[in-house]
Amino acid sequence: MYEINLYSSPFDAVAVDAESVSVADVPRLVRYDEDFVKPALLLADRTVLKTTRVDAYLEEFRDSSAATMLIPARGFAFWISESRDREVMDLLGIRDEDLLSPAEIDHWTKWFKREEGALSGSGDSVDESVESFNFAEAFREMRRRGESDGRDFLDRVAPLSYARAAHHRQLADLFQSPVLNALPTTTLRQDPWDPTVRTRFQELLDERSGEDTAHARMVSSLVDSVASSRAGVMLDPAVSIGLATRGVSGEDVQSARRLAGAVELMRMVDGISDLPVDEVVDVREDLAPYLAPFRGFLLDMSGNVDLSPSDAAENARRLQIFWEAEVSTAIDDMRVHVEHASFRRNLLDLFSTSGDTTRTVGTSLGLLVASGFAGLEVVGAAAALAQPALTALIGSVRAKQRVANDRAYFVHALGVRDRRRRSS
């Protein structure tokens, strides 16, 4: 089984800031991954897509779940009530009457300080290291000690926390691709760059360790994954450049460039770019006998192109030239053989090139006319016609067997399938 690991950075590809992504931005990120993965699905038996889009989904899902918890709800309610950020309020649908008044902010600030003081005791715990401080136990204790007041606070800020939760959940849902999710996991699996489980507790650990802790871990996980991958590696341009600056070996990059070249050549096949993702699995099944040889054909061809590790535009130009000079020529030659594999063409060629065949057919046709198309003579004439037809049929079958073994035959088979689909 041939497997490809795809590494995608859609935020960089479509120039969207991950820190300020909007609802309008997300569909572009999803479409990028769908287009990125499509040719790879035809090149590999199994594809693993590792994308920052899934990281973003997990973080939005975590934030949605945490928005109604006591501490996150407090932080957001105090901030939005004090700042009265109109842009954020309009985005989340928050009304002025939902905000806390200055008196309420003062009341709840004092309450939280009392509870935090009770939790810290002598104050030693606030100086403990991140590894030894038990945030989960602290949260449980705060909920236990302030059950009634804490519940009252959550009820008061519910319009704020639920508006924020709904926004994060909307983004999380938008980060998913229904088309890719519908593919069987034996064909495609979608993973984040960072496999760390996203929880509020982990987020607090990361915040206390440093502002860039989570992002650094995500990039480090990517580098480790590429370096240790036993499957084929395909990188999008942003990931390729980023890895090169972090010292990934030239051998790894060269392997990725060759596979990326094969994918780009696959994109150039007529019909692939317009093929919906949800039809890819059907194509894989319908044309399975021809797909594996064509995959090897493109990988071999891609290996003959000198691709740059950092110039995506130049690589695209070189691949286009190579397609016209080598791949397209091979496909045209294959199509000529397909034409000669036609039964009708073989039969016509037989009539036009064989004198014996022409005389036999002419005599048979004369018998048909003289006999009035009846009786034994008709059977004899049919028998006379059978020999050239049988010869043409045998020639066609053998020619088709030969051409079906051509490594470029997938292109012809894909065209035939598409024409049949359109006519049905």
C-alpha positions as CSV (number, residue, x, y, z in Angstrom):
1,M,0.0,0.0,0.0
2,Y,1.4,3.4,-1.1
3,E,0.8,6.1,1.5
4,I,1.4,9.9,1.3
5,N,1.6,12.3,4.2
6,L,0.5,15.8,3.1
7,Y,1.6,18.8,5.1
8,S,-0.6,21.8,4.6
9,S,-0.5,25.4,5.9
10,P,-3.7,27.0,4.5
11,F,-3.4,30.1,6.6
12,D,-0.1,31.0,4.9
13,A,-1.4,29.9,1.5
14,V,-4.4,32.2,1.4
15,A,-2.8,34.9,3.6
16,V,-5.1,34.7,6.6
17,D,-3.9,35.7,10.0
18,A,-4.6,32.8,12.4
19,E,-4.9,35.2,15.3
20,S,-7.7,37.2,13.7
21,V,-9.5,34.7,11.4
22,S,-13.0,35.7,10.5
23,V,-16.1,33.6,9.5
24,A,-15.6,34.9,5.9
25,D,-12.0,33.6,5.8
26,V,-12.6,30.0,6.8
27,P,-14.2,28.7,3.6
28,R,-11.1,29.7,1.6
29,L,-9.0,27.7,4.0
30,V,-11.2,24.6,3.6
31,R,-11.2,24.9,-0.2
32,Y,-7.4,25.1,-0.2
33,D,-7.1,21.8,1.6
34,E,-9.7,20.2,-0.6
35,D,-7.9,21.2,-3.7
36,F,-4.5,20.4,-2.2
37,V,-5.5,16.8,-1.3
38,K,-7.4,15.9,-4.5
39,P,-4.6,14.8,-6.8
40,A,-2.8,13.1,-4.0
41,L,-5.9,10.9,-3.5
42,L,-5.3,9.5,-7.0
43,L,-1.6,9.1,-6.5
44,A,-1.8,7.2,-3.2
45,D,-3.7,4.2,-1.8
46,R,-4.0,6.1,1.5
47,T,-3.4,9.8,2.3
48,V,-2.8,11.5,5.7
49,L,-3.5,15.2,5.5
50,K,-1.7,17.1,8.4
51,T,-3.0,20.6,8.3
52,T,-3.1,23.7,10.6
53,R,-6.8,23.8,9.7
54,V,-7.4,20.9,12.0
55,D,-5.3,22.6,14.7
56,A,-7.5,25.6,14.4
57,Y,-10.7,23.5,14.6
58,L,-9.5,21.8,17.8
59,E,-8.6,25.2,19.4
60,E,-12.0,26.7,18.4
61,F,-13.8,23.6,19.8
62,R,-11.8,23.9,23.0
63,D,-12.6,27.6,23.3
64,S,-16.2,27.0,22.7
65,S,-16.4,24.4,25.4
66,A,-14.4,26.5,27.9
67,A,-16.3,29.8,27.3
68,T,-18.9,29.0,29.8
69,M,-16.5,27.8,32.5
70,L,-16.1,30.1,35.5
71,I,-12.6,31.5,34.9
72,P,-12.8,32.1,31.1
73,A,-16.3,33.5,31.6
74,R,-14.9,35.9,34.2
75,G,-12.0,37.1,32.1
76,F,-14.2,37.8,29.0
77,A,-17.1,39.4,31.0
78,F,-14.7,41.8,32.8
79,W,-12.8,42.7,29.6
80,I,-15.8,43.3,27.3
81,S,-17.7,45.2,30.1
82,E,-14.8,47.5,30.7
83,S,-13.6,48.0,27.1
84,R,-17.1,48.0,25.5
85,D,-15.3,47.1,22.3
86,R,-18.0,47.8,19.7
87,E,-16.5,45.7,17.0
88,V,-16.5,42.6,19.2
89,M,-19.9,43.3,20.6
90,D,-21.4,43.6,17.1
91,L,-19.5,40.4,16.0
92,L,-20.9,38.4,18.9
93,G,-24.3,40.1,19.0
94,I,-23.8,41.5,22.6
95,R,-26.1,44.3,23.7
96,D,-25.2,47.1,26.1
97,E,-27.6,45.8,28.7
98,D,-25.7,42.5,28.7
99,L,-22.5,44.1,30.0
100,L,-21.6,44.3,33.7
101,S,-22.0,47.7,35.4
102,P,-19.0,49.2,37.2
103,A,-20.7,48.3,40.5
104,E,-21.1,44.7,39.4
105,I,-17.5,44.5,38.3
106,D,-16.3,45.8,41.7
107,H,-18.6,43.3,43.5
108,W,-17.4,40.3,41.6
109,T,-13.8,41.4,41.6
110,K,-13.8,41.4,45.4
111,W,-15.5,38.0,45.5
112,F,-12.9,36.4,43.2
113,K,-10.1,37.9,45.2
114,R,-11.5,36.3,48.4
115,E,-11.8,32.9,46.8
116,E,-8.4,33.1,45.2
117,G,-6.9,34.1,48.6
118,A,-8.6,31.2,50.3
119,L,-7.2,28.8,47.7
120,S,-3.7,30.1,47.9
121,G,-3.5,30.0,51.7
122,S,-0.2,31.4,52.7
123,G,0.5,32.3,49.1
124,D,3.2,29.6,48.5
125,S,1.2,28.0,45.7
126,V,1.4,31.0,43.4
127,D,5.2,30.6,43.3
128,E,5.1,26.9,42.4
129,S,6.3,25.7,39.0
130,V,3.9,25.1,36.2
131,E,4.6,21.3,36.4
132,S,3.7,21.0,40.2
133,F,0.8,23.4,40.4
134,N,-2.5,21.5,40.1
135,F,-4.8,23.7,38.1
136,A,-7.5,21.1,37.9
137,E,-7.7,20.6,41.6
138,A,-7.7,24.4,42.1
139,F,-10.7,24.8,39.8
140,R,-12.6,22.0,41.6
141,E,-11.9,23.6,45.0
142,M,-13.0,27.0,43.7
143,R,-16.2,25.6,42.4
144,R,-16.8,23.7,45.7
145,R,-16.1,26.8,47.9
146,G,-18.1,29.2,45.9
147,E,-20.8,27.1,44.5
148,S,-23.7,29.5,45.1
149,D,-22.0,32.8,44.3
150,G,-20.1,31.2,41.3
151,R,-23.4,29.9,39.9
152,D,-24.9,33.4,40.4
153,F,-22.0,34.9,38.5
154,L,-22.3,32.5,35.6
155,D,-26.0,33.2,35.3
156,R,-25.4,36.9,35.3
157,V,-22.8,36.7,32.5
158,A,-24.5,34.0,30.5
159,P,-25.5,36.3,27.6
160,L,-21.8,37.2,27.2
161,S,-20.3,33.7,27.7
162,Y,-22.8,31.9,25.5
163,A,-22.4,34.5,22.7
164,R,-18.7,33.9,22.8
165,A,-19.2,30.1,22.9
166,A,-21.5,30.2,19.9
167,H,-19.0,32.2,17.9
168,H,-16.2,29.7,18.6
169,R,-18.4,26.8,17.8
170,Q,-19.5,28.4,14.5
171,L,-15.8,28.8,13.6
172,A,-15.1,25.2,14.6
173,D,-17.9,23.9,12.4
174,L,-16.7,26.0,9.5
175,F,-13.1,24.7,9.8
176,Q,-14.4,21.2,9.0
177,S,-14.8,20.0,5.4
178,P,-17.9,17.9,5.0
179,V,-16.5,16.6,1.7
180,L,-13.3,15.4,3.2
181,N,-15.0,14.1,6.3
182,A,-17.2,11.9,4.2
183,L,-14.3,10.0,2.7
184,P,-13.5,6.7,4.3
185,T,-10.5,6.9,6.8
186,T,-8.9,4.1,4.8
187,T,-8.6,6.6,2.0
188,L,-8.0,9.9,3.9
189,R,-7.2,10.8,7.5
190,Q,-7.0,14.4,8.7
191,D,-4.6,15.2,11.5
192,P,-3.4,18.4,13.2
193,W,0.3,19.4,13.1
194,D,0.4,19.2,16.9
195,P,-1.1,15.9,18.3
196,T,-1.3,17.4,21.8
197,V,-4.8,17.2,23.2
198,R,-6.4,20.6,23.4
199,T,-7.8,21.3,26.9
200,R,-8.2,24.5,29.0
201,F,-5.7,23.0,31.4
202,Q,-3.1,22.6,28.6
203,E,-3.8,26.1,27.4
204,L,-3.0,27.5,30.9
205,L,0.2,25.5,31.1
206,D,1.3,26.9,27.7
207,E,0.4,30.4,28.7
208,R,2.5,30.1,31.9
209,S,5.4,28.6,29.9
210,G,5.6,31.5,27.4
211,E,3.5,33.3,24.8
212,D,4.8,31.2,21.8
213,T,4.9,27.8,23.6
214,A,1.9,26.3,21.7
215,H,3.1,27.5,18.3
216,A,6.7,26.3,18.9
217,R,5.4,22.9,19.9
218,M,3.2,22.8,16.7
219,V,6.2,23.6,14.4
220,S,8.5,21.2,16.3
221,S,5.9,18.4,15.9
222,L,5.8,19.1,12.2
223,V,9.5,18.9,11.8
224,D,9.7,15.6,13.7
225,S,6.8,14.2,11.7
226,V,8.4,15.0,8.3
227,A,11.8,13.7,9.4
228,S,10.5,10.4,10.8
229,S,7.9,9.7,8.1
230,R,8.1,6.3,6.4
231,A,5.5,7.3,3.9
232,G,5.9,9.6,0.9
233,V,6.0,13.3,1.9
234,M,4.3,16.1,0.1
235,L,4.6,19.7,1.3
236,D,2.8,22.8,0.3
237,P,5.0,25.7,-0.7
238,A,4.8,27.5,2.7
239,V,5.6,24.3,4.6
240,S,8.5,23.5,2.3
241,I,10.1,26.9,2.7
242,G,9.6,26.9,6.5
243,L,11.2,23.5,6.9
244,A,14.2,24.4,4.8
245,T,14.9,27.3,7.2
246,R,14.8,24.9,10.1
247,G,17.4,22.6,8.7
248,V,15.4,19.7,7.3
249,S,17.8,17.5,5.3
250,G,18.2,18.1,1.6
251,E,17.3,14.4,0.9
252,D,13.9,14.8,2.6
253,V,13.2,18.0,0.7
254,Q,14.2,16.3,-2.6
255,S,11.9,13.4,-2.0
256,A,9.0,15.8,-1.2
257,R,9.8,17.9,-4.4
258,R,9.6,14.8,-6.5
259,L,6.2,13.8,-5.1
260,A,5.0,17.4,-5.4
261,G,6.1,17.3,-9.0
262,A,4.0,14.2,-9.7
263,V,1.0,15.8,-8.0
264,E,1.3,18.9,-10.2
265,L,1.6,16.7,-13.3
266,M,-1.6,14.9,-12.1
267,R,-3.4,18.2,-11.9
268,M,-2.6,18.8,-15.6
269,V,-4.5,15.7,-16.7
270,D,-7.7,16.8,-18.4
271,G,-10.7,16.4,-16.1
272,I,-8.7,16.1,-12.8
273,S,-9.0,19.8,-11.8
274,D,-12.8,19.8,-12.5
275,L,-13.4,16.5,-10.8
276,P,-15.3,16.9,-7.5
277,V,-13.5,15.5,-4.4
278,D,-16.4,13.2,-3.6
279,E,-16.0,11.5,-7.1
280,V,-12.4,10.8,-6.5
281,V,-13.1,7.6,-4.6
282,D,-15.4,6.4,-7.4
283,V,-12.6,7.1,-10.0
284,R,-10.1,5.2,-7.8
285,E,-12.4,2.2,-7.7
286,D,-13.5,2.3,-11.4
287,L,-10.0,2.8,-12.8
288,A,-8.0,0.9,-10.3
289,P,-6.2,-1.4,-12.8
290,Y,-4.8,1.7,-14.6
291,L,-4.2,4.0,-11.7
292,A,-1.2,2.3,-10.2
293,P,0.8,2.1,-13.5
294,F,-0.1,5.8,-14.1
295,R,1.1,6.7,-10.6
296,G,4.5,5.1,-11.4
297,F,4.6,6.8,-14.7
298,L,4.1,10.3,-13.2
299,L,6.6,9.6,-10.4
300,D,9.2,8.5,-12.9
301,M,8.5,11.6,-15.1
302,S,8.7,13.9,-12.1
303,G,12.1,12.5,-11.2
304,N,13.4,13.8,-14.5
305,V,12.5,17.4,-13.8
306,D,15.0,19.6,-11.9
307,L,12.9,21.2,-9.3
308,S,14.0,24.1,-7.0
309,P,13.5,23.7,-3.2
310,S,12.3,27.3,-2.8
311,D,10.9,28.7,-6.1
312,A,7.3,27.4,-6.5
313,A,6.7,29.6,-9.6
314,E,9.8,28.4,-11.4
315,N,8.9,24.8,-10.5
316,A,5.4,25.3,-12.0
317,R,7.0,26.7,-15.2
318,R,9.4,23.8,-15.6
319,L,6.7,21.2,-15.0
320,Q,4.4,22.8,-17.6
321,I,7.3,22.7,-20.1
322,F,8.0,19.1,-19.2
323,W,4.4,18.2,-19.5
324,E,4.2,19.6,-23.1
325,A,7.5,18.1,-24.1
326,E,7.4,14.6,-22.5
327,V,4.1,13.6,-20.7
328,S,1.7,15.0,-23.3
329,T,3.6,13.3,-26.1
330,A,3.5,10.0,-24.3
331,I,-0.2,10.4,-23.8
332,D,-0.7,11.3,-27.5
333,D,1.2,8.2,-28.5
334,M,-1.0,6.1,-26.2
335,R,-4.1,7.6,-27.8
336,V,-2.9,6.6,-31.3
337,H,-2.6,3.0,-30.1
338,V,-6.1,3.3,-28.6
339,E,-7.4,4.3,-32.1
340,H,-5.7,1.3,-33.7
341,A,-7.2,-0.9,-31.0
342,S,-10.7,-0.1,-32.4
343,F,-12.6,-3.0,-34.0
344,R,-14.1,-0.8,-36.7
345,R,-10.7,0.6,-37.7
346,N,-9.1,-2.9,-37.8
347,L,-11.9,-4.1,-39.9
348,L,-11.6,-1.2,-42.4
349,D,-7.8,-1.6,-42.5
350,L,-8.3,-5.3,-43.3
351,F,-10.6,-4.5,-46.2
352,S,-8.3,-1.8,-47.6
353,T,-5.0,-3.7,-47.3
354,S,-5.9,-7.3,-48.1
355,G,-6.6,-8.2,-51.8
356,D,-7.8,-11.7,-50.8
357,T,-10.2,-10.2,-48.3
358,T,-11.6,-7.8,-50.8
359,R,-12.2,-10.5,-53.4
360,T,-13.8,-12.8,-50.9
361,V,-16.2,-10.1,-49.6
362,G,-17.0,-9.1,-53.2
363,T,-17.8,-12.7,-54.2
364,S,-19.9,-13.1,-51.1
365,L,-21.9,-10.0,-51.8
366,G,-22.5,-11.2,-55.4
367,L,-23.9,-14.4,-54.1
368,L,-26.2,-12.5,-51.7
369,V,-27.7,-10.5,-54.6
370,A,-28.0,-13.4,-57.0
371,S,-29.7,-15.6,-54.5
372,G,-32.2,-13.0,-53.4
373,F,-30.8,-13.1,-49.9
374,A,-32.3,-16.5,-49.2
375,G,-31.4,-20.1,-48.5
376,L,-28.0,-21.8,-48.2
377,E,-26.2,-19.1,-50.2
378,V,-26.9,-16.5,-47.5
379,V,-25.3,-18.8,-44.9
380,G,-22.3,-19.3,-47.2
381,A,-22.0,-15.5,-47.7
382,A,-22.2,-14.9,-44.0
383,A,-19.5,-17.5,-43.5
384,A,-17.3,-15.7,-46.0
385,L,-17.8,-12.4,-44.2
386,A,-17.0,-14.0,-40.8
387,Q,-13.3,-14.6,-41.5
388,P,-12.3,-10.9,-42.0
389,A,-14.5,-9.9,-39.1
390,L,-13.0,-12.5,-36.9
391,T,-9.5,-11.4,-37.9
392,A,-10.3,-7.8,-37.1
393,L,-11.8,-8.8,-33.8
394,I,-8.8,-10.8,-32.7
395,G,-6.5,-7.9,-33.8
396,S,-8.6,-5.5,-31.7
397,V,-8.6,-7.6,-28.6
398,R,-4.8,-8.0,-28.8
399,A,-4.3,-4.4,-29.4
400,K,-6.5,-3.4,-26.6
401,Q,-4.7,-5.7,-24.2
402,R,-1.4,-4.1,-25.3
403,V,-2.6,-0.6,-24.9
404,A,-4.3,-1.2,-21.6
405,N,-0.9,-2.1,-20.2
406,D,0.4,1.3,-21.3
407,R,1.2,3.3,-18.2
408,A,-0.5,6.4,-19.6
409,Y,-3.8,4.5,-20.3
410,F,-5.4,6.0,-17.2
411,V,-5.9,9.3,-19.0
412,H,-7.9,7.6,-21.8
413,A,-9.9,5.6,-19.3
414,L,-10.7,8.7,-17.3
415,G,-11.9,10.5,-20.5
416,V,-14.1,7.5,-21.4
417,R,-15.6,7.4,-17.9
418,D,-16.3,11.1,-18.0
419,R,-18.1,10.9,-21.4
420,R,-20.2,8.1,-20.2
421,R,-21.1,10.0,-17.0
422,R,-22.1,13.1,-19.0
423,S,-24.3,11.1,-21.5
424,S,-26.1,9.2,-18.8
